[in-house]
């Protein structure tokens, strides 16, 4: 059985594409539309939400599309359509990788728009996360792009010989070829294993992502990381998959340092000074914000919350899903306030 090592080892392995990096979970809300319908051994089986995201199946995969007009030159692009989610692909490390890209209504290719990278949990996929995260309705309202990629074998930072950090850089470059992306407003979030992935990007790809907001999972900061990156995390105190306190990770049986310890590491990396100030947001949600940071750093504690996405679909077997806050709304507000300077 694979053991989870120190956070520095996790991040180094992610950067170098080494084997055996376990950054997973056992959730997987699903639409039941794509992928293997069977449930991998030891994992939570997915649920079937009432609707799946609208995908433009006529879109030409990016890997085979004719060269589109230069991004930000204005005009239409045959690979993407405003107001729709397109199913696309990109080659990274010699392997074809797939992703969904939502383009907001009114997008005209002439004005640079933000991009939010949205990473799924272990055993899930991009389509399921596209729905589960609730980011698309916000993107429709606020006018940003949402990319929900598929991990190899439905996992991130896990597969031998697969460099997901390099893939993310290739993905952003490809989307920037297709669409007019504001390079100073590229952000990342994700659920559980996807939370680990987005946190790893804050460490290893701070030149790409301007801020991150992991949910129910994160890697730690280390001396291997680059410059400070704005960082917030959401975590339930009754999470049985990725425990809030130091304990054992359900997917691997390996040790986990716990959210408080990892947040202390991120606060130190981001140059914060002193203990976090606590603000009660709702009856069961507390925001712990570190003072004097070079990059804003904080953590939403969901008291009694499970291994779930705040404000998202209820998945009873994974514990309580708070409806008192919305992770995507808070994440977007955080992103909007923290473009790269």
Short mmCIF file of the C-alpha atoms (twelve columns), coordinates in Angstrom:
data_MODEL
# 
_entry.id   MODEL 
# 
loop_
_atom_site.group_PDB 
_atom_site.id 
_atom_site.type_symbol 
_atom_site.label_atom_id 
_atom_site.label_alt_id 
_atom_site.label_comp_id 
_atom_site.label_asym_id 
_atom_site.label_seq_id 
_atom_site.Cartn_x 
_atom_site.Cartn_y 
_atom_site.Cartn_z 
_atom_site.pdbx_PDB_model_num 
ATOM 1   C CA . UNK A 1   0.000   0.000  0.000   1 
ATOM 2   C CA . UNK A 2   1.301   3.434  -0.939  1 
ATOM 3   C CA . UNK A 3   2.242   5.811  1.843   1 
ATOM 4   C CA . UNK A 4   1.899   9.546  1.695   1 
ATOM 5   C CA . UNK A 5   5.244   11.159 2.406   1 
ATOM 6   C CA . UNK A 6   6.165   14.632 3.537   1 
ATOM 7   C CA . UNK A 7   4.715   17.536 1.613   1 
ATOM 8   C CA . UNK A 8   8.106   18.437 0.143   1 
ATOM 9   C CA . UNK A 9   8.348   14.976 -1.407  1 
ATOM 10  C CA . UNK A 10  4.846   15.285 -2.813  1 
ATOM 11  C CA . UNK A 11  5.590   18.590 -4.472  1 
ATOM 12  C CA . UNK A 12  8.982   17.531 -5.810  1 
ATOM 13  C CA . UNK A 13  7.450   14.416 -7.309  1 
ATOM 14  C CA . UNK A 14  4.702   16.490 -8.882  1 
ATOM 15  C CA . UNK A 15  7.230   18.863 -10.415 1 
ATOM 16  C CA . UNK A 16  9.425   16.106 -11.806 1 
ATOM 17  C CA . UNK A 17  6.636   13.720 -12.800 1 
ATOM 18  C CA . UNK A 18  7.908   10.947 -10.522 1 
ATOM 19  C CA . UNK A 19  5.901   7.831  -9.778  1 
ATOM 20  C CA . UNK A 20  3.960   7.022  -6.659  1 
ATOM 21  C CA . UNK A 21  2.636   10.412 -5.661  1 
ATOM 22  C CA . UNK A 22  -0.624  9.782  -3.859  1 
ATOM 23  C CA . UNK A 23  -2.838  12.817 -3.708  1 
ATOM 24  C CA . UNK A 24  -6.237  11.217 -3.854  1 
ATOM 25  C CA . UNK A 25  -9.582  10.805 -2.255  1 
ATOM 26  C CA . UNK A 26  -12.576 8.541  -2.594  1 
ATOM 27  C CA . UNK A 27  -15.309 10.810 -3.726  1 
ATOM 28  C CA . UNK A 28  -16.750 11.071 -7.191  1 
ATOM 29  C CA . UNK A 29  -20.080 12.747 -7.847  1 
ATOM 30  C CA . UNK A 30  -20.925 11.735 -11.359 1 
ATOM 31  C CA . UNK A 31  -23.288 12.323 -14.193 1 
ATOM 32  C CA . UNK A 32  -23.156 8.715  -15.303 1 
ATOM 33  C CA . UNK A 33  -22.609 9.938  -18.859 1 
ATOM 34  C CA . UNK A 34  -18.945 9.215  -19.504 1 
ATOM 35  C CA . UNK A 35  -16.282 6.869  -18.220 1 
ATOM 36  C CA . UNK A 36  -16.442 3.408  -16.681 1 
ATOM 37  C CA . UNK A 37  -19.753 2.952  -14.903 1 
ATOM 38  C CA . UNK A 38  -18.261 0.479  -12.462 1 
ATOM 39  C CA . UNK A 39  -16.896 1.655  -9.140  1 
ATOM 40  C CA . UNK A 40  -13.186 0.995  -8.507  1 
ATOM 41  C CA . UNK A 41  -12.538 -1.218 -5.508  1 
ATOM 42  C CA . UNK A 42  -12.518 0.655  -2.250  1 
ATOM 43  C CA . UNK A 43  -13.943 3.844  -3.702  1 
ATOM 44  C CA . UNK A 44  -17.195 5.623  -3.135  1 
ATOM 45  C CA . UNK A 45  -19.551 5.024  -6.031  1 
ATOM 46  C CA . UNK A 46  -20.645 8.185  -7.838  1 
ATOM 47  C CA . UNK A 47  -24.102 9.668  -7.574  1 
ATOM 48  C CA . UNK A 48  -26.256 10.676 -10.499 1 
ATOM 49  C CA . UNK A 49  -27.183 14.375 -10.398 1 
ATOM 50  C CA . UNK A 50  -30.358 15.528 -12.049 1 
ATOM 51  C CA . UNK A 51  -28.599 17.076 -15.008 1 
ATOM 52  C CA . UNK A 52  -25.253 17.022 -16.773 1 
ATOM 53  C CA . UNK A 53  -23.386 20.009 -18.193 1 
ATOM 54  C CA . UNK A 54  -24.292 21.006 -21.722 1 
ATOM 55  C CA . UNK A 55  -21.444 19.967 -23.988 1 
ATOM 56  C CA . UNK A 56  -21.053 21.111 -27.567 1 
ATOM 57  C CA . UNK A 57  -20.231 17.762 -29.161 1 
ATOM 58  C CA . UNK A 58  -19.711 19.445 -32.535 1 
ATOM 59  C CA . UNK A 59  -16.664 21.324 -31.331 1 
ATOM 60  C CA . UNK A 60  -13.451 20.279 -33.050 1 
ATOM 61  C CA . UNK A 61  -10.871 18.815 -30.648 1 
ATOM 62  C CA . UNK A 62  -8.036  21.278 -30.159 1 
ATOM 63  C CA . UNK A 63  -5.463  18.665 -31.120 1 
ATOM 64  C CA . UNK A 64  -6.898  18.371 -34.645 1 
ATOM 65  C CA . UNK A 65  -8.563  21.734 -35.215 1 
ATOM 66  C CA . UNK A 66  -7.454  24.061 -37.961 1 
ATOM 67  C CA . UNK A 67  -5.392  26.936 -36.594 1 
ATOM 68  C CA . UNK A 68  -7.863  29.445 -35.124 1 
ATOM 69  C CA . UNK A 69  -7.601  33.202 -35.467 1 
ATOM 70  C CA . UNK A 70  -4.947  34.725 -33.238 1 
ATOM 71  C CA . UNK A 71  -6.252  34.932 -29.679 1 
ATOM 72  C CA . UNK A 72  -7.405  38.417 -28.682 1 
ATOM 73  C CA . UNK A 73  -7.708  39.470 -32.332 1 
ATOM 74  C CA . UNK A 74  -11.487 39.265 -32.118 1 
ATOM 75  C CA . UNK A 75  -13.872 37.217 -34.174 1 
ATOM 76  C CA . UNK A 76  -15.199 33.686 -33.883 1 
ATOM 77  C CA . UNK A 77  -13.182 30.525 -33.288 1 
ATOM 78  C CA . UNK A 78  -14.429 27.205 -34.687 1 
ATOM 79  C CA . UNK A 79  -13.166 25.242 -31.675 1 
ATOM 80  C CA . UNK A 80  -15.199 27.097 -29.046 1 
ATOM 81  C CA . UNK A 81  -18.613 28.728 -28.822 1 
ATOM 82  C CA . UNK A 82  -19.771 31.471 -26.429 1 
ATOM 83  C CA . UNK A 83  -22.340 30.309 -23.907 1 
ATOM 84  C CA . UNK A 84  -21.408 26.642 -24.319 1 
ATOM 85  C CA . UNK A 85  -19.115 23.982 -22.930 1 
ATOM 86  C CA . UNK A 86  -16.915 22.399 -25.591 1 
ATOM 87  C CA . UNK A 87  -15.153 19.038 -25.370 1 
ATOM 88  C CA . UNK A 88  -11.514 19.536 -26.409 1 
ATOM 89  C CA . UNK A 89  -8.116  17.878 -26.286 1 
ATOM 90  C CA . UNK A 90  -4.451  18.774 -26.073 1 
ATOM 91  C CA . UNK A 91  -1.248  16.755 -26.402 1 
ATOM 92  C CA . UNK A 92  1.049   16.919 -23.379 1 
ATOM 93  C CA . UNK A 93  4.110   14.768 -22.852 1 
ATOM 94  C CA . UNK A 94  3.242   12.855 -25.992 1 
ATOM 95  C CA . UNK A 95  -0.192  11.884 -24.654 1 
ATOM 96  C CA . UNK A 96  -3.582  13.180 -25.741 1 
ATOM 97  C CA . UNK A 97  -5.418  14.725 -22.810 1 
ATOM 98  C CA . UNK A 98  -9.078  15.773 -22.710 1 
ATOM 99  C CA . UNK A 99  -10.864 18.642 -21.023 1 
ATOM 100 C CA . UNK A 100 -14.065 20.667 -21.045 1 
ATOM 101 C CA . UNK A 101 -13.965 24.402 -21.667 1 
ATOM 102 C CA . UNK A 102 -16.864 26.697 -20.852 1 
ATOM 103 C CA . UNK A 103 -16.922 30.036 -22.676 1 
ATOM 104 C CA . UNK A 104 -19.257 32.707 -21.274 1 
ATOM 105 C CA . UNK A 105 -21.954 34.410 -23.338 1 
ATOM 106 C CA . UNK A 106 -20.828 37.612 -24.961 1 
ATOM 107 C CA . UNK A 107 -17.244 36.442 -25.380 1 
ATOM 108 C CA . UNK A 108 -15.956 38.076 -28.580 1 
ATOM 109 C CA . UNK A 109 -12.279 37.168 -28.608 1 
ATOM 110 C CA . UNK A 110 -11.225 40.798 -28.393 1 
ATOM 111 C CA . UNK A 111 -11.052 41.264 -24.614 1 
ATOM 112 C CA . UNK A 112 -8.842  39.180 -22.334 1 
ATOM 113 C CA . UNK A 113 -10.883 37.165 -19.824 1 
ATOM 114 C CA . UNK A 114 -9.950  35.183 -16.688 1 
ATOM 115 C CA . UNK A 115 -9.549  31.399 -16.698 1 
ATOM 116 C CA . UNK A 116 -10.399 29.095 -13.773 1 
ATOM 117 C CA . UNK A 117 -8.872  25.602 -13.791 1 
ATOM 118 C CA . UNK A 118 -11.234 23.150 -12.094 1 
ATOM 119 C CA . UNK A 119 -9.724  19.779 -11.015 1 
ATOM 120 C CA . UNK A 120 -11.820 16.709 -10.158 1 
ATOM 121 C CA . UNK A 121 -11.328 14.244 -7.304  1 
ATOM 122 C CA . UNK A 122 -9.905  10.730 -7.473  1 
ATOM 123 C CA . UNK A 123 -12.246 8.424  -9.378  1 
ATOM 124 C CA . UNK A 124 -14.155 11.341 -10.863 1 
ATOM 125 C CA . UNK A 125 -13.642 13.170 -14.165 1 
ATOM 126 C CA . UNK A 126 -13.817 16.600 -15.730 1 
ATOM 127 C CA . UNK A 127 -17.476 16.344 -16.731 1 
ATOM 128 C CA . UNK A 128 -18.558 15.428 -13.220 1 
ATOM 129 C CA . UNK A 129 -16.477 18.202 -11.654 1 
ATOM 130 C CA . UNK A 130 -17.790 20.679 -14.229 1 
ATOM 131 C CA . UNK A 131 -21.251 20.088 -12.785 1 
ATOM 132 C CA . UNK A 132 -20.396 19.455 -9.134  1 
ATOM 133 C CA . UNK A 133 -18.327 22.605 -8.660  1 
ATOM 134 C CA . UNK A 134 -21.102 25.027 -9.618  1 
ATOM 135 C CA . UNK A 135 -18.580 27.273 -11.365 1 
ATOM 136 C CA . UNK A 136 -20.300 27.434 -14.747 1 
ATOM 137 C CA . UNK A 137 -23.324 29.510 -13.608 1 
ATOM 138 C CA . UNK A 138 -20.922 31.952 -11.942 1 
ATOM 139 C CA . UNK A 139 -18.770 32.092 -15.071 1 
ATOM 140 C CA . UNK A 140 -21.884 32.786 -17.121 1 
ATOM 141 C CA . UNK A 141 -22.725 35.699 -14.839 1 
ATOM 142 C CA . UNK A 142 -19.204 37.066 -14.369 1 
ATOM 143 C CA . UNK A 143 -17.691 36.369 -17.779 1 
ATOM 144 C CA . UNK A 144 -14.776 33.990 -17.218 1 
ATOM 145 C CA . UNK A 145 -13.624 30.704 -18.743 1 
ATOM 146 C CA . UNK A 146 -13.829 27.391 -16.855 1 
ATOM 147 C CA . UNK A 147 -11.586 24.476 -17.829 1 
ATOM 148 C CA . UNK A 148 -12.333 21.083 -16.255 1 
ATOM 149 C CA . UNK A 149 -9.639  18.596 -17.339 1 
ATOM 150 C CA . UNK A 150 -9.524  14.808 -17.053 1 
ATOM 151 C CA . UNK A 151 -6.763  13.211 -15.013 1 
ATOM 152 C CA . UNK A 152 -5.059  10.081 -16.319 1 
ATOM 153 C CA . UNK A 153 -6.810  7.116  -14.671 1 
ATOM 154 C CA . UNK A 154 -9.105  9.686  -13.008 1 
ATOM 155 C CA . UNK A 155 -6.294  10.901 -10.752 1 
ATOM 156 C CA . UNK A 156 -3.805  13.736 -10.295 1 
ATOM 157 C CA . UNK A 157 -0.164  13.526 -9.137  1 
ATOM 158 C CA . UNK A 158 -0.532  9.765  -8.926  1 
ATOM 159 C CA . UNK A 159 0.402   8.094  -12.195 1 
ATOM 160 C CA . UNK A 160 3.964   6.949  -12.908 1 
ATOM 161 C CA . UNK A 161 5.591   8.924  -15.691 1 
ATOM 162 C CA . UNK A 162 2.788   11.495 -15.887 1 
ATOM 163 C CA . UNK A 163 3.735   15.104 -15.141 1 
ATOM 164 C CA . UNK A 164 0.467   16.852 -14.295 1 
ATOM 165 C CA . UNK A 165 2.233   20.137 -13.567 1 
ATOM 166 C CA . UNK A 166 3.640   20.192 -17.106 1 
ATOM 167 C CA . UNK A 167 0.215   19.145 -18.425 1 
ATOM 168 C CA . UNK A 168 -1.414  22.117 -16.702 1 
ATOM 169 C CA . UNK A 169 1.072   24.497 -18.289 1 
ATOM 170 C CA . UNK A 170 0.416   22.917 -21.680 1 
ATOM 171 C CA . UNK A 171 -3.329  23.160 -21.063 1 
ATOM 172 C CA . UNK A 172 -3.178  26.869 -20.240 1 
ATOM 173 C CA . UNK A 173 -1.000  27.480 -23.292 1 
ATOM 174 C CA . UNK A 174 -3.478  25.626 -25.517 1 
ATOM 175 C CA . UNK A 175 -6.511  27.445 -24.120 1 
ATOM 176 C CA . UNK A 176 -4.630  30.716 -24.595 1 
ATOM 177 C CA . UNK A 177 -4.174  29.735 -28.249 1 
ATOM 178 C CA . UNK A 178 -7.900  29.144 -28.635 1 
ATOM 179 C CA . UNK A 179 -9.225  31.989 -26.523 1 
ATOM 180 C CA . UNK A 180 -8.234  35.442 -25.336 1 
ATOM 181 C CA . UNK A 181 -6.984  34.563 -21.828 1 
ATOM 182 C CA . UNK A 182 -5.739  37.134 -19.332 1 
ATOM 183 C CA . UNK A 183 -2.423  35.576 -18.281 1 
ATOM 184 C CA . UNK A 184 -2.511  37.520 -15.010 1 
ATOM 185 C CA . UNK A 185 -5.900  36.050 -14.076 1 
ATOM 186 C CA . UNK A 186 -5.451  32.288 -14.341 1 
ATOM 187 C CA . UNK A 187 -6.644  30.515 -11.186 1 
ATOM 188 C CA . UNK A 188 -7.063  26.966 -9.871  1 
ATOM 189 C CA . UNK A 189 -9.450  25.109 -7.608  1 
ATOM 190 C CA . UNK A 190 -10.415 21.484 -7.188  1 
ATOM 191 C CA . UNK A 191 -12.055 18.853 -5.035  1 
ATOM 192 C CA . UNK A 192 -9.957  16.563 -2.787  1 
ATOM 193 C CA . UNK A 193 -7.386  15.005 -5.146  1 
ATOM 194 C CA . UNK A 194 -8.115  18.057 -7.285  1 
ATOM 195 C CA . UNK A 195 -7.513  20.194 -4.197  1 
ATOM 196 C CA . UNK A 196 -4.116  18.560 -3.823  1 
ATOM 197 C CA . UNK A 197 -3.504  19.329 -7.484  1 
ATOM 198 C CA . UNK A 198 -4.446  23.002 -7.249  1 
ATOM 199 C CA . UNK A 199 -2.288  23.439 -4.129  1 
ATOM 200 C CA . UNK A 200 0.637   21.763 -5.904  1 
ATOM 201 C CA . UNK A 201 0.252   24.324 -8.686  1 
ATOM 202 C CA . UNK A 202 0.569   27.145 -6.160  1 
ATOM 203 C CA . UNK A 203 3.941   25.668 -5.245  1 
ATOM 204 C CA . UNK A 204 5.274   24.467 -8.586  1 
ATOM 205 C CA . UNK A 205 3.495   26.703 -11.115 1 
ATOM 206 C CA . UNK A 206 3.131   30.096 -9.486  1 
ATOM 207 C CA . UNK A 207 4.203   31.557 -12.817 1 
ATOM 208 C CA . UNK A 208 0.938   30.221 -14.277 1 
ATOM 209 C CA . UNK A 209 -1.680  30.465 -11.518 1 
ATOM 210 C CA . UNK A 210 -2.301  33.770 -9.771  1 
ATOM 211 C CA . UNK A 211 -4.269  32.287 -6.837  1 
ATOM 212 C CA . UNK A 212 -5.713  28.951 -5.721  1 
ATOM 213 C CA . UNK A 213 -8.667  27.733 -3.659  1 
ATOM 214 C CA . UNK A 214 -8.472  23.982 -2.890  1 
ATOM 215 C CA . UNK A 215 -11.475 22.175 -1.390  1 
ATOM 216 C CA . UNK A 216 -11.169 19.154 0.948   1 
ATOM 217 C CA . UNK A 217 -7.518  18.516 0.229   1 
ATOM 218 C CA . UNK A 218 -4.131  20.138 -0.291  1 
ATOM 219 C CA . UNK A 219 -0.435  19.507 -0.547  1 
ATOM 220 C CA . UNK A 220 1.839   21.533 1.697   1 
ATOM 221 C CA . UNK A 221 4.310   24.283 0.906   1 
ATOM 222 C CA . UNK A 222 8.053   23.602 1.006   1 
ATOM 223 C CA . UNK A 223 11.443  25.077 0.165   1 
ATOM 224 C CA . UNK A 224 10.901  23.788 -3.361  1 
ATOM 225 C CA . UNK A 225 8.089   26.284 -3.985  1 
ATOM 226 C CA . UNK A 226 8.472   29.524 -5.913  1 
ATOM 227 C CA . UNK A 227 7.023   32.907 -5.004  1 
ATOM 228 C CA . UNK A 228 4.085   33.460 -2.605  1 
ATOM 229 C CA . UNK A 229 0.660   32.744 -4.109  1 
ATOM 230 C CA . UNK A 230 -2.729  33.812 -2.653  1 
ATOM 231 C CA . UNK A 231 -4.198  30.710 -1.017  1 
ATOM 232 C CA . UNK A 232 -7.498  29.769 0.621   1 
ATOM 233 C CA . UNK A 233 -8.769  26.296 1.468   1 
ATOM 234 C CA . UNK A 234 -12.143 24.828 2.500   1 
ATOM 235 C CA . UNK A 235 -12.330 21.796 4.801   1 
ATOM 236 C CA . UNK A 236 -14.911 20.009 6.933   1 
ATOM 237 C CA . UNK A 237 -13.966 18.974 10.466  1 
ATOM 238 C CA . UNK A 238 -15.792 15.657 10.020  1 
ATOM 239 C CA . UNK A 239 -14.075 14.720 6.753   1 
ATOM 240 C CA . UNK A 240 -13.537 10.942 6.870   1 
ATOM 241 C CA . UNK A 241 -11.525 10.769 3.628   1 
ATOM 242 C CA . UNK A 242 -8.958  13.554 4.032   1 
ATOM 243 C CA . UNK A 243 -9.106  14.199 7.803   1 
ATOM 244 C CA . UNK A 244 -9.092  17.697 9.178   1 
ATOM 245 C CA . UNK A 245 -6.681  16.832 11.984  1 
ATOM 246 C CA . UNK A 246 -3.516  14.777 11.551  1 
ATOM 247 C CA . UNK A 247 -4.484  11.214 10.748  1 
ATOM 248 C CA . UNK A 248 -4.784  8.578  8.050   1 
ATOM 249 C CA . UNK A 249 -5.867  9.178  4.477   1 
ATOM 250 C CA . UNK A 250 -8.619  6.762  3.527   1 
ATOM 251 C CA . UNK A 251 -7.510  6.174  -0.095  1 
ATOM 252 C CA . UNK A 252 -4.001  4.998  0.783   1 
ATOM 253 C CA . UNK A 253 -3.800  4.282  4.498   1 
ATOM 254 C CA . UNK A 254 -0.877  6.688  4.623   1 
ATOM 255 C CA . UNK A 255 -0.338  9.550  7.072   1 
ATOM 256 C CA . UNK A 256 -1.710  13.057 6.608   1 
ATOM 257 C CA . UNK A 257 -0.291  16.019 8.512   1 
ATOM 258 C CA . UNK A 258 -3.705  17.615 8.981   1 
ATOM 259 C CA . UNK A 259 -5.155  20.871 7.739   1 
ATOM 260 C CA . UNK A 260 -3.975  23.134 10.627  1 
ATOM 261 C CA . UNK A 261 -0.348  22.045 10.186  1 
ATOM 262 C CA . UNK A 262 -0.450  22.391 6.403   1 
ATOM 263 C CA . UNK A 263 -2.049  25.821 6.643   1 
ATOM 264 C CA . UNK A 264 0.716   26.920 9.007   1 
ATOM 265 C CA . UNK A 265 3.173   25.866 6.324   1 
ATOM 266 C CA . UNK A 266 1.381   27.889 3.669   1 
ATOM 267 C CA . UNK A 267 1.207   30.898 5.990   1 
ATOM 268 C CA . UNK A 268 4.963   30.713 6.539   1 
ATOM 269 C CA . UNK A 269 5.602   30.329 2.806   1 
ATOM 270 C CA . UNK A 270 3.367   33.323 2.051   1 
ATOM 271 C CA . UNK A 271 5.220   35.488 4.577   1 
ATOM 272 C CA . UNK A 272 2.417   35.779 7.116   1 
ATOM 273 C CA . UNK A 273 3.121   36.979 10.645  1 
ATOM 274 C CA . UNK A 274 1.320   35.761 13.744  1 
ATOM 275 C CA . UNK A 275 -1.615  33.519 14.559  1 
ATOM 276 C CA . UNK A 276 -4.703  33.528 12.338  1 
ATOM 277 C CA . UNK A 277 -7.650  35.721 13.246  1 
ATOM 278 C CA . UNK A 278 -10.956 33.865 13.444  1 
ATOM 279 C CA . UNK A 279 -14.184 35.285 12.056  1 
ATOM 280 C CA . UNK A 280 -17.415 33.341 12.367  1 
ATOM 281 C CA . UNK A 281 -19.087 33.596 8.979   1 
ATOM 282 C CA . UNK A 282 -22.188 31.525 9.770   1 
ATOM 283 C CA . UNK A 283 -23.401 29.234 12.529  1 
ATOM 284 C CA . UNK A 284 -21.045 26.443 11.435  1 
ATOM 285 C CA . UNK A 285 -18.388 28.172 9.318   1 
ATOM 286 C CA . UNK A 286 -15.307 29.971 10.635  1 
ATOM 287 C CA . UNK A 287 -12.761 31.799 8.493   1 
ATOM 288 C CA . UNK A 288 -9.197  31.723 9.779   1 
ATOM 289 C CA . UNK A 289 -7.163  34.467 8.100   1 
ATOM 290 C CA . UNK A 290 -3.446  34.965 8.633   1 
ATOM 291 C CA . UNK A 291 -2.154  38.524 9.175   1 
ATOM 292 C CA . UNK A 292 0.718   40.395 7.552   1 
ATOM 293 C CA . UNK A 293 1.030   38.101 4.522   1 
ATOM 294 C CA . UNK A 294 2.899   38.756 1.298   1 
ATOM 295 C CA . UNK A 295 0.010   36.893 -0.351  1 
ATOM 296 C CA . UNK A 296 -3.449  36.527 1.267   1 
ATOM 297 C CA . UNK A 297 -3.766  33.227 3.136   1 
ATOM 298 C CA . UNK A 298 -6.786  31.752 4.884   1 
ATOM 299 C CA . UNK A 299 -8.897  28.731 5.590   1 
ATOM 300 C CA . UNK A 300 -12.648 28.081 5.838   1 
ATOM 301 C CA . UNK A 301 -13.405 25.622 8.632   1 
ATOM 302 C CA . UNK A 302 -16.773 23.898 8.133   1 
ATOM 303 C CA . UNK A 303 -17.731 22.574 11.553  1 
ATOM 304 C CA . UNK A 304 -19.231 19.106 11.142  1 
ATOM 305 C CA . UNK A 305 -18.708 19.227 7.392   1 
ATOM 306 C CA . UNK A 306 -17.825 16.074 5.486   1 
ATOM 307 C CA . UNK A 307 -15.718 15.341 2.433   1 
ATOM 308 C CA . UNK A 308 -17.900 17.608 0.361   1 
ATOM 309 C CA . UNK A 309 -18.042 20.812 -1.700  1 
ATOM 310 C CA . UNK A 310 -19.609 23.702 0.266   1 
ATOM 311 C CA . UNK A 311 -22.818 24.798 -1.415  1 
ATOM 312 C CA . UNK A 312 -22.740 21.843 -3.817  1 
ATOM 313 C CA . UNK A 313 -24.762 18.699 -4.347  1 
ATOM 314 C CA . UNK A 314 -25.525 16.662 -1.241  1 
ATOM 315 C CA . UNK A 315 -23.735 13.299 -1.167  1 
ATOM 316 C CA . UNK A 316 -24.880 11.735 2.076   1 
ATOM 317 C CA . UNK A 317 -22.311 8.940  2.280   1 
ATOM 318 C CA . UNK A 318 -19.532 11.531 2.194   1 
ATOM 319 C CA . UNK A 319 -20.906 13.496 5.133   1 
ATOM 320 C CA . UNK A 320 -22.637 16.813 5.634   1 
ATOM 321 C CA . UNK A 321 -22.614 19.360 2.807   1 
ATOM 322 C CA . UNK A 322 -22.993 22.858 4.195   1 
ATOM 323 C CA . UNK A 323 -25.363 25.165 2.354   1 
ATOM 324 C CA . UNK A 324 -24.388 28.129 4.527   1 
ATOM 325 C CA . UNK A 325 -21.578 29.157 2.182   1 
ATOM 326 C CA . UNK A 326 -20.749 28.579 -1.475  1 
ATOM 327 C CA . UNK A 327 -17.187 27.501 -2.204  1 
ATOM 328 C CA . UNK A 328 -17.342 28.613 -5.856  1 
ATOM 329 C CA . UNK A 329 -18.774 32.040 -5.010  1 
ATOM 330 C CA . UNK A 330 -16.132 32.641 -2.333  1 
ATOM 331 C CA . UNK A 331 -13.367 31.263 -4.538  1 
ATOM 332 C CA . UNK A 332 -14.339 33.508 -7.433  1 
ATOM 333 C CA . UNK A 333 -14.474 36.598 -5.193  1 
ATOM 334 C CA . UNK A 334 -11.008 35.656 -3.891  1 
ATOM 335 C CA . UNK A 335 -9.699  35.150 -7.407  1 
ATOM 336 C CA . UNK A 336 -11.168 38.394 -8.667  1 
ATOM 337 C CA . UNK A 337 -9.469  40.285 -5.822  1 
ATOM 338 C CA . UNK A 338 -6.087  38.659 -6.471  1 
ATOM 339 C CA . UNK A 339 -4.834  38.950 -10.034 1 
ATOM 340 C CA . UNK A 340 -1.104  38.601 -10.532 1 
ATOM 341 C CA . UNK A 341 0.524   41.958 -9.857  1 
# 
